[in-house]
Amino acid sequence: MALAARGKGSLVASLVTADPKVAAQVVPAIAAWHGRVHILDRESAAESTGHGSPLPLLKHGGPGRAGGGDELGGVRAVKHFLQRAAVQGSPTMLAAVTGEYVRGAKVQEEVLHPFRKWFDDLAIGDSLLTHRRTVTDADIVAFGGISGDFFYMHFDEVAARQSAFGKRIAHGYFVLSAAAGLFVSPAEGPVLANYGLDTLRFVKPVGIGDTIRARLTCKRKIDKPARKDQPAQGVVAWDVQVTNQDDELVASYDILTLVLKRPA
């Protein structure tokens, strides 16, 4: 790190390591001296662009046409005065450096359900792969009756067959509800409540006879300031991927939960 600092800045520095802990320590220390930090390990070597290859999506140059049409104004102007560096590496290394789960990174699967852990004990990458559930016609009919959603794609056999999907499909929000039923641990515990959803996308339709499962992974932890009228708690963002029997992604989103901290 001292050697990197002595160079007084460069376009790119490469760190070759197989240890995420080393990357998490070194990258923040040297990032201020380099425009890009390239982390090379076995996981990323096959697809690495190499030490000297610029990434096409990075900004090069200043404001105006030289900077891709971005004028100096608002938040963009403030960012020009901040030290920034692009970090390139495998998902596992990026997760270690940023402290946030990146899809494709290694996960930790344990016997203890992640929802049984206190906020303090949860680690980024703690993950659960659920059992499977096959969607039936009765599921669609029941969900339509409960929700009042009788959209033709769910109930009109003829119209659905003539659509782009070629068949009746399940409600997107049924898929969300079914996924929650797969990954939720129902007993009383540290998880207090659902706090919201982010980045929801229905990627592929789910039809009658399709079988789904979910992977729930601790993505990000957000500490909440202590309040006298509430027990100590934090917000946990969970990465959720719902897949079908062919391991194709059908729904993707982040679910936020309020989680109690371990009692003092």
C-alpha positions as CSV (number, residue, x, y, z in Angstrom):
1,M,0.0,0.0,0.0
2,A,2.9,2.3,0.8
3,L,4.4,1.5,-2.6
4,A,1.1,2.3,-4.4
5,A,0.9,5.7,-2.6
6,R,4.5,6.6,-3.6
7,G,3.5,6.5,-7.3
8,K,1.2,9.6,-6.6
9,G,-1.5,8.3,-8.8
10,S,-2.1,6.2,-11.9
11,L,-4.9,5.1,-14.3
12,V,-5.1,1.6,-12.9
13,A,-3.6,-0.6,-10.3
14,S,-3.9,-4.4,-10.2
15,L,-4.3,-6.5,-7.0
16,V,-3.7,-10.2,-7.5
17,T,-5.2,-12.1,-4.5
18,A,-7.5,-15.0,-3.8
19,D,-8.4,-13.7,-0.3
20,P,-11.5,-11.4,-0.1
21,K,-10.2,-10.1,3.3
22,V,-7.0,-8.8,1.7
23,A,-9.1,-7.1,-1.1
24,A,-11.4,-5.5,1.5
25,Q,-8.3,-4.1,3.3
26,V,-6.2,-3.0,0.4
27,V,-8.7,-1.5,-2.1
28,P,-10.0,1.3,0.1
29,A,-6.4,2.2,1.0
30,I,-5.1,2.5,-2.5
31,A,-8.3,3.6,-4.4
32,A,-7.5,7.3,-3.8
33,W,-4.3,7.0,-5.9
34,H,-5.8,5.2,-8.9
35,G,-8.7,5.7,-11.3
36,R,-9.4,2.0,-11.4
37,V,-8.5,-0.9,-9.2
38,H,-8.4,-4.2,-10.9
39,I,-8.7,-7.3,-8.6
40,L,-7.6,-10.5,-10.2
41,D,-8.4,-13.9,-8.8
42,R,-9.3,-17.4,-10.2
43,E,-12.9,-16.5,-10.3
44,S,-12.5,-13.5,-12.6
45,A,-9.4,-14.5,-14.6
46,A,-11.3,-16.1,-17.4
47,E,-13.3,-13.0,-18.2
48,S,-10.8,-10.3,-17.1
49,T,-10.2,-7.4,-19.4
50,G,-6.7,-7.1,-18.2
51,H,-4.7,-4.4,-16.4
52,G,-4.6,-1.9,-19.2
53,S,-8.0,-2.3,-20.9
54,P,-10.4,0.6,-20.2
55,L,-14.0,-0.2,-19.3
56,P,-16.3,1.3,-21.9
57,L,-18.9,2.4,-19.4
58,L,-16.5,4.5,-17.3
59,K,-16.4,8.3,-17.7
60,H,-13.3,9.6,-19.3
61,G,-12.5,13.3,-19.7
62,G,-14.2,16.4,-18.2
63,P,-17.6,18.1,-18.6
64,G,-19.3,18.8,-21.8
65,R,-18.7,16.6,-24.9
66,A,-15.4,15.4,-23.6
67,G,-17.2,13.9,-20.5
68,G,-20.0,12.2,-22.4
69,G,-22.3,15.3,-22.4
70,D,-22.4,15.6,-18.6
71,E,-22.3,19.3,-17.6
72,L,-21.1,20.5,-14.2
73,G,-24.2,21.0,-12.2
74,G,-26.0,19.7,-9.1
75,V,-24.8,16.4,-7.7
76,R,-22.6,15.7,-10.8
77,A,-20.5,18.9,-10.0
78,V,-20.1,17.8,-6.3
79,K,-18.9,14.4,-7.4
80,H,-16.0,16.0,-9.4
81,F,-14.6,17.1,-6.1
82,L,-14.7,13.7,-4.5
83,Q,-12.1,11.0,-4.7
84,R,-13.5,8.1,-6.8
85,A,-12.2,5.0,-8.2
86,A,-13.7,2.2,-10.3
87,V,-13.2,-1.3,-8.8
88,Q,-13.1,-4.3,-11.1
89,G,-13.1,-7.9,-9.8
90,S,-15.1,-11.1,-9.3
91,P,-18.5,-10.8,-7.5
92,T,-17.0,-12.4,-4.4
93,M,-14.2,-9.7,-4.3
94,L,-16.6,-6.8,-5.0
95,A,-18.8,-8.0,-2.2
96,A,-15.9,-8.1,0.2
97,V,-14.7,-4.6,-0.8
98,T,-18.1,-2.9,-0.8
99,G,-19.7,-4.7,2.1
100,E,-22.7,-5.5,0.0
101,Y,-23.7,-8.8,-1.6
102,V,-23.3,-8.9,-5.4
103,R,-25.1,-11.6,-7.3
104,G,-22.7,-14.4,-8.2
105,A,-20.6,-14.0,-5.0
106,K,-20.1,-16.9,-2.7
107,V,-22.8,-17.3,0.0
108,Q,-22.9,-18.9,3.4
109,E,-25.7,-21.5,3.9
110,E,-26.2,-22.8,7.5
111,V,-28.7,-25.0,9.3
112,L,-30.0,-21.9,11.2
113,H,-32.6,-20.0,9.1
114,P,-31.4,-16.4,8.4
115,F,-34.6,-15.0,9.9
116,R,-33.6,-16.6,13.2
117,K,-30.5,-14.4,13.5
118,W,-30.2,-11.1,15.4
119,F,-29.2,-8.0,13.3
120,D,-25.8,-8.1,14.9
121,D,-25.2,-11.8,14.0
122,L,-26.3,-11.6,10.3
123,A,-23.4,-11.5,7.8
124,I,-23.5,-10.3,4.3
125,G,-24.0,-13.4,2.1
126,D,-26.0,-15.4,4.6
127,S,-28.3,-17.3,2.3
128,L,-31.2,-19.8,2.1
129,L,-32.3,-21.9,-0.8
130,T,-35.9,-22.9,-0.3
131,H,-37.9,-26.0,-1.1
132,R,-40.0,-26.1,-4.3
133,R,-43.7,-25.4,-5.0
134,T,-45.6,-26.3,-8.1
135,V,-48.2,-23.7,-9.2
136,T,-51.7,-25.1,-9.9
137,D,-54.9,-23.8,-11.5
138,A,-56.4,-23.7,-8.0
139,D,-53.7,-21.3,-6.8
140,I,-54.5,-18.9,-9.6
141,V,-58.3,-19.1,-9.0
142,A,-57.9,-18.7,-5.2
143,F,-55.5,-15.7,-5.6
144,G,-57.9,-14.0,-8.1
145,G,-60.8,-14.4,-5.6
146,I,-58.8,-13.0,-2.7
147,S,-57.2,-10.1,-4.6
148,G,-60.1,-9.3,-7.0
149,D,-57.7,-9.4,-9.9
150,F,-59.4,-11.3,-12.7
151,F,-57.2,-10.1,-15.6
152,Y,-57.8,-12.1,-18.7
153,M,-54.2,-13.5,-18.8
154,H,-55.0,-15.4,-15.6
155,F,-58.6,-16.5,-16.4
156,D,-59.4,-16.4,-20.1
157,E,-58.1,-19.6,-21.7
158,V,-58.8,-18.5,-25.3
159,A,-57.4,-14.9,-25.0
160,A,-54.3,-16.1,-23.1
161,R,-53.6,-18.8,-25.7
162,Q,-53.7,-16.0,-28.4
163,S,-51.3,-13.8,-26.4
164,A,-47.5,-13.6,-26.6
165,F,-47.3,-16.1,-23.7
166,G,-49.5,-18.7,-25.4
167,K,-51.1,-19.8,-22.1
168,R,-52.7,-18.6,-18.9
169,I,-50.1,-17.4,-16.3
170,A,-50.1,-16.8,-12.6
171,H,-50.4,-13.3,-11.1
172,G,-47.0,-11.7,-10.6
173,Y,-48.1,-10.9,-7.0
174,F,-49.0,-14.5,-6.4
175,V,-45.5,-15.4,-7.3
176,L,-44.2,-12.9,-4.7
177,S,-46.6,-14.2,-2.1
178,A,-45.7,-17.8,-2.9
179,A,-42.0,-16.9,-2.6
180,A,-42.6,-15.3,0.8
181,G,-44.3,-18.5,1.9
182,L,-41.2,-20.4,0.8
183,F,-38.6,-18.4,2.6
184,V,-40.3,-16.9,5.6
185,S,-39.6,-18.5,9.0
186,P,-43.1,-18.1,10.7
187,A,-42.1,-18.4,14.3
188,E,-41.6,-15.4,16.6
189,G,-38.0,-14.1,16.3
190,P,-35.7,-11.2,15.6
191,V,-37.4,-10.2,12.3
192,L,-40.2,-7.7,13.2
193,A,-41.8,-6.7,9.9
194,N,-41.6,-6.3,6.1
195,Y,-40.3,-2.8,5.5
196,G,-40.8,-2.6,1.7
197,L,-39.7,-3.9,-1.7
198,D,-37.1,-2.4,-4.1
199,T,-36.1,-3.2,-7.7
200,L,-38.9,-5.6,-8.4
201,R,-39.0,-7.2,-11.8
202,F,-41.1,-10.0,-13.2
203,V,-38.6,-11.5,-15.6
204,K,-40.4,-14.6,-17.0
205,P,-44.1,-15.7,-16.7
206,V,-45.1,-18.6,-14.4
207,G,-47.7,-20.9,-15.8
208,I,-49.8,-23.7,-14.4
209,G,-47.5,-26.7,-13.7
210,D,-44.4,-24.6,-13.3
211,T,-42.4,-25.3,-10.2
212,I,-40.7,-22.4,-8.3
213,R,-38.2,-21.9,-5.5
214,A,-36.5,-18.9,-4.0
215,R,-33.0,-17.9,-2.9
216,L,-32.9,-15.4,-0.1
217,T,-29.5,-13.7,0.6
218,C,-28.5,-11.0,3.1
219,K,-27.5,-8.1,0.8
220,R,-27.1,-5.1,3.0
221,K,-27.4,-4.0,6.6
222,I,-28.5,-0.5,7.6
223,D,-28.2,0.5,11.2
224,K,-31.0,2.6,12.7
225,P,-30.4,5.2,15.4
226,A,-31.6,4.2,18.8
227,R,-35.1,5.5,19.9
228,K,-36.5,5.5,23.4
229,D,-39.9,4.2,22.2
230,Q,-38.5,1.3,20.1
231,P,-36.3,-1.7,20.8
232,A,-32.8,-1.5,19.1
233,Q,-33.1,-2.6,15.5
234,G,-31.8,-2.2,12.0
235,V,-32.9,-2.6,8.4
236,V,-31.8,-5.7,6.4
237,A,-32.1,-5.7,2.6
238,W,-32.4,-9.3,1.3
239,D,-31.7,-10.2,-2.3
240,V,-34.4,-12.5,-3.6
241,Q,-34.2,-14.6,-6.8
242,V,-37.2,-16.7,-7.7
243,T,-36.5,-19.4,-10.3
244,N,-38.5,-22.1,-12.1
245,Q,-37.9,-25.8,-12.7
246,D,-35.3,-25.0,-15.4
247,D,-33.4,-22.6,-13.0
248,E,-34.6,-19.6,-15.1
249,L,-35.1,-16.4,-13.2
250,V,-38.8,-15.5,-13.0
251,A,-38.8,-12.7,-10.4
252,S,-36.1,-10.6,-8.9
253,Y,-36.3,-8.0,-6.1
254,D,-34.9,-6.7,-2.8
255,I,-37.1,-7.2,0.3
256,L,-36.4,-5.0,3.3
257,T,-37.1,-6.2,6.9
258,L,-36.8,-4.6,10.3
259,V,-34.6,-6.9,12.5
260,L,-34.0,-6.7,16.2
261,K,-30.5,-6.3,17.6
262,R,-29.3,-8.7,20.2
263,P,-30.4,-7.6,23.7
264,A,-27.7,-6.0,25.8
